[in-house]
Amino acid sequence: MNDRFYTWKGFPEVADYVWSGILGYSDDSLPYVGEVIGDKNKFILAGFHGHGMPRVLLCAKALAQLVSGKKKWLEIPAAFKITKDRMENTENGILKSLGTPSSDVAKL
C-alpha cells in the first residue's frame, strides 16, 4: 500500500489475513443464470469467474425481478441463460450433479 498510495506513506504494513475469494468456473466460461431445468422455483446465479464480478450485479437484479414477478422473462444475455442443451453438454453434466432425473430432462 505504501508503494501505491501516497496517503499510506509512513503507515506500517502488516498482512494479518489474506482472502483470495471464491471462484466458480463454468465449462464454457460463461455464468449460469436462471431457473434450474426440471425443478421449478429453484434458481442459479453462479459461474462468474473472478473477472465476471461486474456482470453479477445486473444478472442478480434481472433474476430478482423475475423471481419477484416484476418481470415475465429474464433480461440477460442469451449466452448466460440455462438451457437444456447447455447443461447437457457440460464436461461434468451439470443436470446429473443437480439431481435432475433423466425422465425430467427428457420432458424438456
N, C-alpha and C positions, 0 to 999 in steps of 0.2 A: 504494500500500500504506500509506503514511503517513496518508492520509486515512481509510482504512477500518479499520485495525488499530492499536490503541494500543500494542501491543508493538513495532511498527515505527517508532515515533516516534524521530526523530533518526538513522535509518539512511539512507544515501544511496540514491536510487532511480536505477538505470540499466537500461534495456532493451537487453540485448545481442542477444537473439534474440526473435522473435515466431513462435509456431506457431499457425496458425489451425485446424488439424485437417483432417481429410478427411471430407467429407460425401458419402454415397452416396444419391442420391434415387431413389425409385421413382415410377412414373406415378400410382399410386393412394395414395401417401403411407403405405403400409404396407410393412413389411420382407418380404423373400423368405427363407423358411426351409424347408429340406428337400432332398430328393433331386432332382437335375436330371431333368426329364422326358426319357425316351428314352435316358438314359445312366446305367446302374447304377453304384453306388459313387462317384458324383460328387455333392457336396453344396454348397449355397449357404447362407450366413448373411450377408445384405447388405441395404442399403437402409434403414438405421435412422434416417437423417437425424440432425441434431445433437441434437435433444431425445429421440431414441429410445434413447439410450445406456443408460438404466435397464432397458430391455427386453432388450438384447442378452445380458446375463449369464444370465438364466433360459432364453432361447432357445438359447444356446450349450450350456448344461447339458443341456437336453432333447435337442438334436441329438447331443451326445456320448453320451448314454445310448442313443440309437437306434443310432448307428454302432458302439458297443462291444458291442451285443447285450444290454444290461441292460434295455432296454425294447423291446417289439414294435411300438409306434406312437409317433408324435411328439406329445408332450403340450405343445402350444402353442395359442394362439387360432386357430380355423379360418381367420380372415381373413389370417393370416401365411403359411399353407401354400401351397406351389407347386402350382398346378393347371393343367391344360391350358388351360382357359378363361381363367384369369387371365393366363397367359403369352402366349396368342394375342391378347388384347385390349389389350396394352400399346401405347403410342404407337410404340415402336420395334420391336415384335415380337421380344421377347427370345429366343424359341426360335430364330429365324433368326440372331441375333447369337451365340448359343451354339454354332452349327454343327450343330444337330439337324436331320437330314434330314427333309424333309416326309413321306417314306414312314414314318418312325418316329412322327411326330406323328399320322398317320392311324391307326396301330395303337392309339393310346392310348384 
